[in-house]
Amino acid sequence: MSSNSYYMLVSSLPALPPRLDAGKLPIELERLQTRLRMLEPKDAGTVNRMLDVLAWNRQVVEATDAAVARRYSELMKEIDNRLVREVLDVGIDVRMIVAALRRRRAGLGAPSIGMGRYIGQIRRNFSQPDFGLGHIFAWLVAFERMLEQEDVLNLYRMVLEEIWKYVRSRMQDYDPFSFEAVVLYLAGWDALSQWQQLEAERGRVVFEASVTEAMGEYAELFS
């Protein structure tokens, strides 16, 4: 769906970079929220619910499986836009596959509670290396190898890159000045934001480790 108001909105948004690791965010959150005020009322409501789900996805690490599934179901019931549901499904599908891989590595059984389009197939094929999903998610084998190596940063990078590639590919299917283009822009922006937070956290850990090491060496000079 295109609208004259969306020509102005999309034109005001700096282009997403070609790569997930291409540098800083093209627009900060506060300015992005200001631009989104140009959305038509119904679309603004849909976008706000989408952003609620994206924000919620970052906050459920410590919640129980049942609480996560219940909240996800509640949020998704409020969204009737097909593309928004598809975008959110992609994120939750990747999340459930990662959770299942981690359960299997920990010696646990198939998840009894889950979300997304492939939870049934994951349960039925839990003993298979790729849950029978390798033809859909080619990155599964490499991901499991990184999990074994506890390569956490690259694990999350791969997850975000899958979402990033999906967003970039779907952008070609819509009018660049449509509501759908705005939805995909937001999904790409969110993936970029998450990656930069992970990069910043890695930088903090490396800095703290180097400071600790330097202080240890300094203390040894006077021991």
C-alpha positions in Angstrom: 0.0 0.0 0.0 1.5 3.3 -1.1 0.5 6.8 0.1 1.6 10.3 -0.8 2.6 10.8 2.9 5.0 7.9 2.6 7.0 9.5 -0.2 7.9 12.2 2.3 8.5 9.7 5.1 10.7 7.2 3.2 12.6 10.1 1.6 13.4 11.4 5.1 15.0 8.1 6.1 18.7 7.6 5.4 19.4 4.5 3.4 20.3 1.3 5.3 23.9 0.3 4.8 24.7 -2.6 2.4 26.1 -4.7 5.2 25.1 -5.5 8.8 28.6 -4.5 10.0 28.9 -1.4 7.9 29.2 1.1 10.7 27.0 3.3 12.8 23.2 3.4 12.6 21.9 5.6 9.7 19.5 7.3 12.1 19.2 7.4 15.8 16.1 6.1 17.6 14.8 9.5 18.7 14.9 10.9 15.2 13.4 7.7 13.7 10.5 8.0 16.1 10.0 11.6 15.0 9.9 10.5 11.3 7.3 7.8 12.1 4.8 10.5 13.2 4.2 10.8 9.5 2.5 7.4 9.4 -1.2 7.2 8.9 -3.1 6.4 12.2 -3.9 2.8 11.4 -0.4 2.1 10.2 1.1 3.9 13.2 -0.8 1.5 15.4 0.5 -1.5 13.5 4.1 -0.3 13.6 3.8 0.4 17.4 2.7 -3.2 18.0 5.5 -4.4 15.8 8.0 -2.4 17.7 6.5 -3.8 21.0 7.2 -7.3 19.8 10.8 -6.5 18.7 11.5 -4.8 22.0 9.9 -7.7 23.9 12.1 -10.2 22.0 15.1 -8.6 23.7 13.7 -8.8 27.2 12.6 -12.4 27.6 15.9 -14.1 28.3 15.0 -14.8 31.9 11.3 -15.6 31.4 9.8 -19.1 31.5 8.9 -20.8 28.2 5.2 -20.7 29.1 5.3 -16.9 29.9 7.2 -16.2 26.6 4.8 -18.2 24.5 1.7 -16.6 26.2 3.0 -13.1 25.7 4.1 -13.7 22.1 0.6 -15.1 21.3 -1.0 -12.0 23.0 1.1 -9.6 21.0 0.6 -11.3 17.7 -3.2 -11.4 18.0 -3.1 -7.6 17.9 -1.4 -7.6 14.5 -3.3 -8.3 11.3 -0.9 -7.0 8.7 0.5 -9.9 6.7 4.0 -8.6 6.2 4.4 -7.5 9.8 3.5 -11.0 10.9 5.9 -12.5 8.5 8.8 -10.2 9.6 8.1 -11.1 13.3 7.7 -14.8 12.4 11.2 -14.9 10.8 12.7 -13.5 14.0 10.9 -15.9 16.3 11.6 -18.9 14.0 15.3 -18.3 14.3 15.0 -17.8 18.0 13.2 -21.1 18.5 15.8 -23.0 16.4 18.6 -21.5 18.5 16.8 -22.4 21.7 16.3 -26.0 20.5 20.0 -26.4 19.5 21.0 -25.1 23.0 18.5 -27.6 24.7 19.9 -30.5 22.7 23.5 -29.5 23.5 22.6 -29.3 27.2 21.2 -32.9 27.0 17.6 -31.8 27.4 14.6 -33.0 25.4 12.6 -31.3 22.7 10.9 -28.1 23.8 7.4 -28.8 25.2 6.3 -25.2 24.7 7.2 -23.1 21.7 6.3 -20.6 19.1 6.7 -20.0 15.4 6.0 -21.9 12.2 8.5 -24.8 12.8 8.1 -25.8 16.4 6.2 -28.9 15.4 8.8 -30.0 13.0 11.6 -29.3 15.6 9.8 -31.6 18.0 9.2 -34.4 15.5 12.8 -34.2 14.2 14.7 -33.3 17.4 17.3 -36.0 17.0 18.2 -35.0 13.5 21.2 -32.6 13.3 19.2 -29.9 11.4 15.7 -30.8 12.7 14.9 -31.6 9.1 15.1 -27.9 8.3 18.5 -27.7 6.6 16.8 -27.1 3.2 15.2 -24.0 4.6 18.0 -22.8 7.0 21.3 -23.6 5.3 23.2 -22.0 8.3 22.1 -24.6 10.8 25.1 -26.9 10.6 27.6 -24.0 10.9 25.5 -22.5 13.8 25.7 -25.8 15.8 29.5 -25.9 15.2 29.8 -22.3 16.7 27.6 -23.4 19.6 30.0 -26.2 20.4 32.9 -23.7 20.2 31.0 -21.3 22.4 31.6 -18.6 19.8 28.8 -16.4 21.2 29.5 -13.2 19.3 29.5 -14.9 15.9 26.5 -17.0 16.9 24.4 -13.9 17.4 25.9 -12.3 14.3 24.7 -15.2 12.3 21.2 -14.9 13.7 21.1 -11.2 12.9 22.5 -11.7 9.5 19.8 -14.2 8.6 17.2 -11.6 9.6 19.2 -8.9 7.7 19.3 -11.0 4.5 15.6 -11.7 4.7 14.8 -8.0 5.1 17.0 -7.0 2.1 15.6 -9.6 -0.1 12.0 -8.7 0.7 12.6 -5.0 0.0 12.8 -5.9 -3.7 9.2 -7.1 -3.6 7.5 -3.8 -2.6 7.0 -0.2 -3.8 9.9 1.7 -2.1 7.5 4.4 -1.0 4.9 2.1 0.6 4.0 1.2 4.2 5.6 -2.2 3.6 8.9 -0.5 2.8 8.7 1.3 6.1 8.0 -2.0 7.9 11.1 -3.6 6.3 13.2 -0.6 7.0 12.3 -0.9 10.7 13.1 -4.6 10.8 16.5 -3.9 9.2 17.2 -1.0 11.5 16.4 -3.2 14.5 18.9 -5.9 13.4 21.6 -3.2 12.9 20.9 -1.8 16.3 21.1 -5.2 18.0 24.4 -5.9 16.2 25.9 -2.6 17.3 24.9 -3.3 20.9 26.7 -6.6 20.7 29.8 -5.0 19.2 29.8 -2.4 21.9 29.5 -5.0 24.6 32.4 -7.0 23.1 34.4 -3.8 23.1 33.6 -3.2 26.7 34.6 -6.7 27.7 37.9 -6.5 25.7 38.7 -3.1 27.3 38.0 -4.3 30.8 40.1 -7.4 30.2 43.0 -5.3 28.9 42.7 -2.9 31.9 42.7 -5.8 34.4 45.7 -7.3 32.7 47.6 -4.0 32.7 46.8 -3.4 36.3 47.9 -6.9 37.2 51.3 -6.2 35.5 51.5 -2.8 37.2 50.9 -4.4 40.6 53.6 -7.0 40.0 56.2 -4.3 39.6 55.8 -3.4 43.3 55.3 -6.9 44.7 
